Amino acid sequence: MKLTLEINGRAEEIEILSGAPECRFKLGAEPARDALVEIAEPGVYSVLLDGRSYDVYVEDAPGGGLVVDLNGHHFEIQARDPRAWSRNAAGQGGSAVQSVLSPMPGKIVRVLVAAGDDVVKGQAIIVVEAMKMQNELKAARAGKVLSLTAKEGATVAAGELLATIE
């Protein structure tokens, strides 16, 4: 998946070759790089890149996009998928990636897909149990499971990212 990132007003191209937790990506014309990414808690990521460990804090920016804090450095980031369409300009707006988030705190009782699997719209992908009720989380659209951080038996917080579908 290729994206155009606007980082503090400067455009960069990124190609995500494989998703979390074992990410592989290319930034611009640089060779592909590998990073290990774990979600410490919602909005907090632990990243191991080139033998160095980073704590990354991410929150929604007031005008859209994200604010990222990396070792005291703040970055405002807008991501644009060139395949997405909007009324204002071709290739802007919309999202080609569905984030599957836990709707409530609970426990993952079943993971029904694996990273790389193709899914259809409405297909159950993860089952989360909360207050003795099981809730199926479903794909909102057809696509491929890009990343899967959900693990059976794990406790999850509300809003925690469990999977992404491209």
N, C-alpha and C positions, 0 to 999 in steps of 0.2 A: 504494500500500500504506500503510495507516494502522497506526501502532504507538503503544502507550502506553509512555513511557519513565519510569522512576523514577530521577531523578538526585539522588544524595545524599538520598534519602528523599522528594523532592518529585516529584509526578506531572506529566508534560508530554505533550501529544499531538503527534505528528509525522506528516506525510503525505509519503511519498517519491514524488515525481511522476516522476522519472527517476533511474536509478542512475549509478554511477561509469563513466567518469571525469568526465563533465559532469553533475553532480547538480543536481536542482531539487527543492526541498522547501518545505513550509510547517510552521512551528512554531506551534502553538496557532492563534490567530486572526490572526496576522501575515500580510502578503502573501507570496506565493511568493518564494523567494530562490534564487540560483544559486551553486554552488561547483564549483571544479575540484579533483578528488581524485585523487592518484596514489599508488600503493603504492611507497614507497622501498625497503622490505624487509619481510619478514613482521613484522607488529605495529607498523610505522612508516609513517605516512601524511603526505604533504605536501598541505596544503589551502590553496587560494587562495579567500578569501571577502571580498567587499566591498573588493577592492584590497589586502588584507593577506595575508601568507603565514604559515602556522602549521605547525609540526612537531607531530604528534599521535602519542603513544605509547600503544598499547593492549595490555593483557594480560588473561588470564582472572583473575577474582576468585576467591579460595578458596571462597567459598560459592555460586558461580555468578554469572553476569553478567560485567561487564567493569570494569576499572579503567582510566581514561583520564587521561593526563597531558597537559595543554595549557598550555604556557608556565609550567610550575611549579605549576599548579593541578591538584589531583587530584579526579577525579569517580568515584564508584561508580555504575554504570549497570546497571539491569535493563531489558530490553526485553520487552514482552508484546504479542503479536498478538491483538487481541480476537476474531479468528476461530478461534484455536486452542483446543483442548479439553484439559482435564486432569481427573483424578479429584478433585482438591481443590477446584477452582473453575472454573466455566465461563469460558472466555476466558483461562486461564493455562496455562503449560507448552506443550510441543510447539513446533514451529516451522513456519511457513508458508513459509519461505524455505530453499532448499537452497543451501549454499555448496559450490562445486566447488573443491577444493584440489588442488594438485599433490602426488601421493603421494611424490615423490622429486625430487631435483635433476635437471634435464635441460633439454631444448630443445623448444620447441613447434614441431612440424613441420606440423600442420594445425589450423585452426580451422574447424569444420564448421557453425557457426551464427553468427548475428549478434544483437546486442541487439534485443529486441522479437520475436524468432522464437518461435513455439509449438513445444514439444518434447513427445515422448511418453516414458513410462517406458522406460528401457533404451536410448534413442537415444544414439548416440555424438555428443559435442559438441566434444571437443578430443582431439588426439593428441599425447602427450608422448613424446619419445625419450630413453632413458637406457641407457647401456651397450650401445648398438647394438640395443636392443629398443624397439619402439613399443608404447605403452600407450594404449588408448582410454579416455577418461574419459567416463562415461555419466550421463545424467540419472537420478536415483533415483526420480523421479516425473514425471508430466505437469505442464506449466505453461508459463510464458512466461519467456524469458531476460530478466531484469531488468537485469543489467549484465554486461559482458564485458570483462575487462582483459587477457585472453590475446591475444598478437600473434604471428603466425607468425614463426619465426626467433629469438624472444626466449629468453633463458636464464632458467630459473625455479628458485627454491629449494624445498626440501621444505616443504609446508604453506602455500605461497603461494596466495592467493585468485586464481582464474582466472575465475570466473563465479558469478553467483547466479541461481537459478531460483525464481520466485514461483509 
